[in-house]
């Protein structure tokens, strides 16, 4: 594949400024000989057989990146974990990614690349912070996140894309997929209820339904449903949903209009920004709340352990673990990392 091949995503891909041409290094990544990756084994009827667990996670280099990531993603999504040996968050994220990918049974693969040994790929992806995780589908990158996300948010990140590729085949997953795509909340809840009737106690469906109930204010019913989720299936998502219930039940003091007026008069009124952020989270607008606290981190250069900057950082990290929007979390983490450096 040459650098001009339309399947080469790096000819136009920049995860930070979409559409700009990346600097040099593409040619080296594109020069790997075709066929470097082993072809998928065929099962009955010529269909690709499910890969063995040890084949779901593998290391890649610049030499085999095209074959093992770009070419492979034409058939099955590939999650690329960009890491380095000196990166502490990378070491904590790696096992979580492997757990999630292996739990999906071959619906997505995990490729791991050491950015210290892959300067051309790093340049092509415009890597500015690691860990960076990029999802490739159809020979091109389609989404990414930065930072060590918890297991539940990684699952949400993948589910969003895997649902568009078709369910793995079970009626239960068909119903969950239909519920996720439904534009009518009542229809979505009915589909999830049908799924639970077909398989009572299915933890992901229970949490799907609880999240729907939280969104429309049925907090007591959602809490009771979450209590019934089996302890060994709760992961990070169940406690995060319980935390969202707690946030929704306890409205913070103050008036959003008053806080906004104070901020307009003094952009460094950090107390007002914290108050407004708390009200925004209570109302479910995590993205806007993140913006308020990111402004605190950007404007306050104090290094005091209990200063406004550190308080904002801690609060952001806590809310990252609760926010249901993986894209908002990825954006918040990226800007937090930039502002702290």
Residue, then its C-alpha position, 0 to 999 in steps of 0.5 A: x500500500x502506498x501513501x496515496x492509497x485511499x485506505x491509508x488513514x494517515x493521508x488525512x487523519x489528525x485526531x486533534x485538527x481533523x483534515x490537516x496533513x500530518x508531517x513526515x513519517x507516513x511513508x515508513x509506516x506504509x512501506x511494510x510488506x503486505x501479508x505480514x499479518x497471518x490470514x484469519x483461519x476459516x471456519x465452517x462455510x468459509x467464515x472466519x473462525x473466532x480467534x484464540x484468546x492469545x490472538x486477541x492481543x498482540x504487539x505491533x511495530x512500524x514494520x507490520x503496522x499496515x498489515x496487522x492494524x490497517x489491513x486487519x481492521x478491514x475485517x475486524x475492529x482493531x483497538x490500538x494502545x499507544x503506550x511507553x515503558x515509562x508511562x505509569x497510566x499506560x501500565x494501569x490501562x493495559x490490563x484493563x484494555x486486555x480484559x475488555x477485549x478478551x471479554x468481547x470474544x473476538x469482536x475487536x482486537x487489541x494491538x499494542x505499540x510502543x511509541x518510543x520505538x515507533x516515531x513515524x506512527x507517533x508523528x502520523x497520529x499526532x500523539x501528544x499525550x499517552x496513553x492514547x487509544x485509537x479505534x480502527x475500523x475499515x482500514x481507518x481510525x474512527x475514534x479515540x480517547x486519551x488517558x486511563x479510562x475505567x473499564x465501564x467507560x472503555x466498554x461504552x466507548x466500544x459498544x457505541x461503535x460495535x453496535x453499528x457493526x451488527x450484534x454478535x447474534x443473540x436475541x438479547x443483544x439484538x434487543x439491547x442494540x435496538x434499545x440503544x438506537x431507539x429515539x423514543x425513550x419509552x420504546x427503548x425501555x420496553x425493549x430492555x424490559x423485553x430483554x430482561x424478561x428473556x434473560x432475567x438478571x442479565x447485568x448489562x441490561x439491568x444497568x442499561x435500564x437503570x441508566x434510562x430511569x436515572x435520565x428521566x428521574x426515576x431514581x428510587x426505581x433505578x437504585x433498587x434495580x442496581x442493587x439487584x445487579x450481581x456483585x461479580x458483574x458490577x464492574x465500574x459501571x454499577x457504582x458510577x450509576x449509583x454515584x449519579x443517583x446520589x448527585x441527582x438527589x442532592x441539589x447543590x446550593x446557589x443559583x446558576x444565574x448568580x454564579x454566571x453573573x459573578x463569573x462574567x464580572x470576574x473570570x477568576x471567581x473560582x468559588x462561583x465556577x465550582x458552584x456552577x459546575x456542581x449545579x451543571x452536574x446535578x442537571x446532567x450536563x457534565x461537559x459544561x461542568x468540565x469546562x468550568x473546572x478546566x478554566x480553574x485549572x488553566x487560570x490558577x497557577x498555584x501549586x498548593x496541595x489544597x489550592x483551587x487548581x488541585x481541588x479542581x483536578x481532583x473533582x474532575x477526576x472524580x466526575x470523569x469516573x461518573x460521566x456517562x459520555x465517554x467522548x466528554x470524558x476523553x475531551x476533559x482528560x485531554x485538556x486537563x493533561x494539556x493545562x497541567x503541563 
